[in-house]
């Protein structure tokens, strides 16, 4: 099943390599024909290695095969060397050492190409692709297995012709190698699943099944079950997103999820029945664990009844006793001990970090199973499985309460010692470091000790996080349970330490005043500690924002966007940065000033920290009030005043004393969904935008430095004026877009426009490949949902017979813009004038926050909600005029918004436009210069 721990380590039975389904004696039988009686000792070593492999002692198998390989290298018999190397590569794959496996398969691919053995070349290519896929590179695997025509979206769309030369699939078909074809199709399906293209994955896996290779039927069914589960989870997320966005198809999406969960169950059940007929105990365990985990994942759909789940769990527990001692037996035991009670309503996605109460099996039985698993691992002398058995025991005692914490620490530290410390295999190290931090917290250790443990977990996670998040699309589902808490808890700890040191500093200063003595060293030390902890908190939460965006978009575009240039190239002497950090305790606001001084304040009321839930409720009232503002009733600034006092007032003196003119906002959580421009200073009777030019960015590291000097002010205009429809939701006609477009054309005589039916992704792509446009202005509905698939721009309708318009997803937009002549950084500004975010869903705000970053442009202007009125035309015209006059983008938007605020002073502007509803939702994202 597809949960984080399952994918990375615990549930490894579901992650077998495809050609490991070809019985290992396949290679051995050919080998035996060649070498028997030639070097009997080497033959015995090969045979001994096979025996080790079949009982799961992969390290022992590799050691024996290495000895045999050395013997045959002396004879120079390249055919024998190749066959042994195949088995060594499989051993490394089974051990989880993907890079070593890949190295071997790459050598073998070269050998089989040169030797002209096409069938073996095809099979070696398939296993090479599997190695790439296991290393988090499924796109490379797809290329080797099938070839790529072109990438249009994150969901790779390939033509169905299989005419590519020298791909694994093409060679297998050419050689009429049915086993090789089935293996290639199975591997291809697995790679597509990891990319999140579940439809294509299912198609490939069903094609593989249709070949009727009995050897592969059971694992193919298991893989189909995993794929249907992933698609069901995606449908369920889409249903939730659709509900928030008032999309009529929410119920249909939920029904699709239920159907896919049922399909997953059917495939796992068939897989189990085949494994039982064959007497394959490992395959039975894999299928049973798949069914058990599915019963929890799909709980809200009730496709399992309680007695059915009970039976599966009992079957697995009975089977576990008879399994040979292997790493997979240890992992199965850990899985079974961490099952919640069948009727538990608790959501458990990360059983080695969340405490399960009650367990499905008794604590005594769980403890015995884990102790038996540890004995198994020790008998095998397998450190990796030993580490997980020890870590699971540590977690068991962690969750058992006060008197068990020292025992929990002892086991956890042993698990850390046993864990593989190599960079590419540190997926367990951060878990045990994090576990130590949690135990310290429960023991009431000093904040410094707790923070140090979390810091070690954070540093390890930073090294491996990119590989984790890009390895499998399904990890997106559980990110908030298995990765995010490490960052948020560490940031909170660092903030607490900073405030403690700050308080010590204040006490010390007060004492110095009383005694008229100055302890410079102590003062300097406390000040330095405060700064170090603030820097650490900011760095930690910055890394979290990077991880969130990487998780949301599911690719490495944001990693490529990290700026290596100094931040001071962006942050000038009149610019300050205001960052928010949301944790359980409350919301912290950090101010970074031009002289590198920093200040932190918790959002408080009468000296008491306000809980995050209360702040979220007030933010909702604020935004709801803004959206109701199109009513002619005078806008009530009450909520805006309250938020100003919370978020801005504590820093007012610092901002004024440093002559700050531009405020850069790096928001967290639900704060991303509100327009800070509309916060109201009741003392000065001004909105925040009247006091400061504002910009927002996910991170300074992800903001393109410096302003690009454009050679010409040409603009590409994409617009939709007509009523449109996507997935049954009707989007109103944008009656004033024609006027808005006309204003943009008047300002930029060098333009190209695609309006209504001409606004097609293909037209845009062709145009951008041929011409450079520093500004792209898009006037159409744009939706930002929970997942990237629900984040898109609405384009024109291809033909009158199609009820739905074309849509340009944010992934497709990124692909189109990165093909721009001169590169996407040649685009200075992307303007989206009619956006809509799903309020209350901070994942939808990630799409908006990352729009400039994902598309590769320097800056974007977008709106938090659609303002379908002539006011947008006025604001856009003012913005561009200000930009052309030399103002920075932040200043240009500020001046445009102030003009609407002062609507009553301009006869040509509707007096009603002074209401924040009309001007507040427009935000500047990215470079503000």
Order of alpha helices (4+ residues) and beta strands (2+ residues): alpha-alpha-alpha-alpha-alpha-alpha-alpha-alpha-alpha-alpha-alpha-alpha-alpha-alpha-alpha-alpha-alpha-alpha-alpha-alpha-alpha-alpha-alpha-alpha-alpha-beta-beta-beta-beta-beta-alpha-alpha-alpha-beta-beta-beta-alpha-beta-beta-beta-beta-alpha-beta-alpha-beta-beta-beta-beta-alpha-beta-beta-alpha-alpha-beta-alpha-alpha-alpha-beta
